[in-house]
Amino acid sequence: MLKKIIFITIVILLIAAGFYYWFSLREAPAAPGTPVDTTSRSFNPFARSTIAPSLPPRTTATSTPAVGPVVDAKIPVLRHLSLAPIGGFMASTTVVRYIDRGVGHVYEASSETEVIRKISNTTIPRVYESYWNKNLSAAVLRYIKDSDTAIQNFYAELRPLKNSTSTQTADFIPYEIKGKFLSPDIQEIAVSPKRDRIFTFSIENGKGIGYVSGFDESKKVKVLDTPLTQVGVEWPEENTIVITTKPSGISSGFAYLLDVKKASFTKVLGGMTGLSTKMSADAKKILFSTTRPSGPVLSLYTTKDGTTQEVVFRTFADKCVWSKVRPHEAYCAVPSKFDAGMYPDDWYKGAVSFVDQLWLLDSITGEVHLLANLLTLSNDLIDAVDLTLDPKENFLYFVNKRDLTLWSLDLNES
């Protein structure tokens, strides 16, 4: 009888120890908003990336997005700001705002802390592009509505929520999106350097028509009427808009300068295969890329005397951005190599992707300086596009074309 009592006692103690381990000693789940290690994820809804062989171990120079306050956290030099694909972004001096491509929610990341907040949960599915004004209070959104294939152009304002008694906690949503639909035939949009106006390019009666207006299409003025219809647009200098035919490796491209004041339209570059352009903020230089049998070539054109010189590194003009603080300097994402392919067509279509480094070019001396090896810093394969500088040029922002997520590089630490 005594042995039976001892056996039952031991069993009860073992069961109690098991319960204590399960409820007390087992690792607790991460709190909401805790950064998640995504280095081992293999799912890629865009099927654009490949696994790199023998990748170096992840360093502490990069981080995944954090939500809520982070105490005594040093902001990494290279920072991963979004895990989900975005539909456009813009930076002020202290924050960057971006839109979740899938649902249209707006997020705000601080450049001074690792805090990232959702500031609007108004749902607008499938936002592919957004063009923001100077104070990040309004944007033109381009999205596909429901099952329709037509692009919707929508003027969106971030308006404070009324009758809100919420305190500003990590989950506080201060804004909602309100606005109006714009002209449905807009094909291309460019924002003025002061970010107070937009240039819209539409196809009307088989012709390319350009307008300058407010973000909501107020004070709309026609400034361009051309037979060209397949073009890209850029507004680098207050009175100068660049119109470049859509680049292809099997056709010649042309670039034109539109004087907004005079409404004059002048060819500046032409007859070049795969032509794409990026003009400096003072309109004195144009970076342009072309396609040769050996691959893409990047060159520098001086508008004053019409001279051209090749740049040391090879990349597309689309992967560059000019400094406004130092107008003779440009930042470029430079692929480590170019495999065989039809450029830039295969790259645009996503048939090929690159692994980039970030370089700084001095257009006066021709000197180049390596800023960052993105693979070494992040352990991620990054094909950088949409390079953008904040107003004080402390940070360089860009999108990884492979998965459409947003990143930033601290230029003061690089």
C-alpha positions, 0 to 999 in steps of 0.5 A, a space after each residue: 500500500 505504501 509503495 502505491 501511495 509513493 508511486 501515485 505521489 511521484 506521478 502527481 509531481 511529474 504532472 505538476 512539473 509538466 504544467 509548470 514548465 508549459 505555463 511558466 518556463 516556456 518562451 513567451 510569444 513576442 509582443 505585438 509590434 516586436 520585430 520578426 527575423 525574416 532572414 529565413 523566409 522563402 515565400 516570394 509572391 512576386 517570384 522575382 528573386 533567386 537564392 544567392 550562394 554562400 551569403 554572408 551572415 546578417 550584420 547588425 547594420 540592417 534591421 527589420 521594421 519595428 512598431 512602437 517605441 524602441 528604447 536606446 536603439 541605434 538606427 542602422 546604417 541600412 534600414 529595412 522600412 517595410 516588409 510588404 510591397 509599397 505603392 510609392 513613398 516620399 520623405 520630409 526632413 524627419 519622416 518618410 510616408 509610404 503606402 501599402 500596395 495591397 490595401 492602401 494603408 499609410 505608414 510613417 517612419 521616423 528618421 530619428 527613431 526606429 518607430 513605424 506607425 500606421 497613420 491611416 487605415 482607409 482601404 484602397 486596394 492595389 495602389 501602384 503609385 503615389 505622388 506626394 506634395 511637399 508637406 506629405 499631406 496629400 498625394 495623387 494615387 494611381 490604382 486599379 479598381 476591383 476587376 477593372 483593368 483601367 487605372 484610377 487617378 485619385 487625389 487623396 488628402 490625409 485628413 485628421 479623424 473627427 471626434 477622436 478621443 484616442 490618445 497617441 499610442 502605438 496603434 493610434 490612427 490619426 488620419 483618414 483619406 478623403 479626396 476626389 477622382 482625377 481625369 481617367 486618361 492620365 498616363 504619366 505624372 511628374 511632381 514639380 521641384 517645389 512639390 506644389 504642382 504636378 505635370 500630367 501627360 494624357 493621350 487625347 484623340 491619339 495625341 500626347 497632351 501635357 498639363 500643369 496643375 495643382 495636385 487636385 487638377 486645380 488651375 489646370 493649364 495645357 503646356 504640351 501638344 505632341 504626336 508622341 504618346 509613349 513617353 516617360 516624364 520628369 520635372 527636375 527644374 522649376 521651368 524644365 520638364 524632360 520628356 523621354 520616349 519609353 526605352 527599348 533595346 530594339 528601338 531608338 529613343 529621343 529626349 526633349 526639354 519642355 520649357 514650362 514658361 515658354 511652352 517650347 519643346 526642344 529635342 536634346 538627345 536622340 537616335 540612341 537605343 534603349 535611351 533613358 534620362 535623368 536631369 540634374 536639379 539645375 538643368 545643367 547635366 543629364 545622365 542618360 543610359 543607352 544599350 550597346 552589344 556589350 550591355 548598358 552604358 551610362 553617360 553624362 551630357 552637358 546642356 550648355 555645350 552639348 558634350 558627352 562623356 561616359 561614366 566609369 560605372 554601368 547602370 541605368 539612368 532610372 537607377 540614379 538620383 541627382 542631389 539638390 544640395 550639391 547639384 553636380 553630384 548624383 547617387 546611383 545603384 550600380 549592378 554588380 554584373 549584367 548577364 546576357 539579355 535584352 536591356 532595358 526590356 528584360 529588366 523592366 519586365 522582371 526577367 532579370 534582376 540585379 544585385 546592387 551597390 550604391 555609388 556617388 558620382 561627381 559630374 565635374 571631376 568624373 570621380 566616383 565613390 562607393 557608398 554601400 555594398 548592399 549585399 554585405 550590409 543587408 544579406 539581401 539581394 537588392 535591385 534598387 529603384 526609385 532613389 530619393 533623397 530627403 530635403 537635407 540629404 541625410 538619407 537615401 531612400 529606395 525600393 527593392 524592385 525584387 519585392 517592392 519593399 522600402 529601404 533607407 541608407 544613412 548617408 552620414 554613416 556610409 
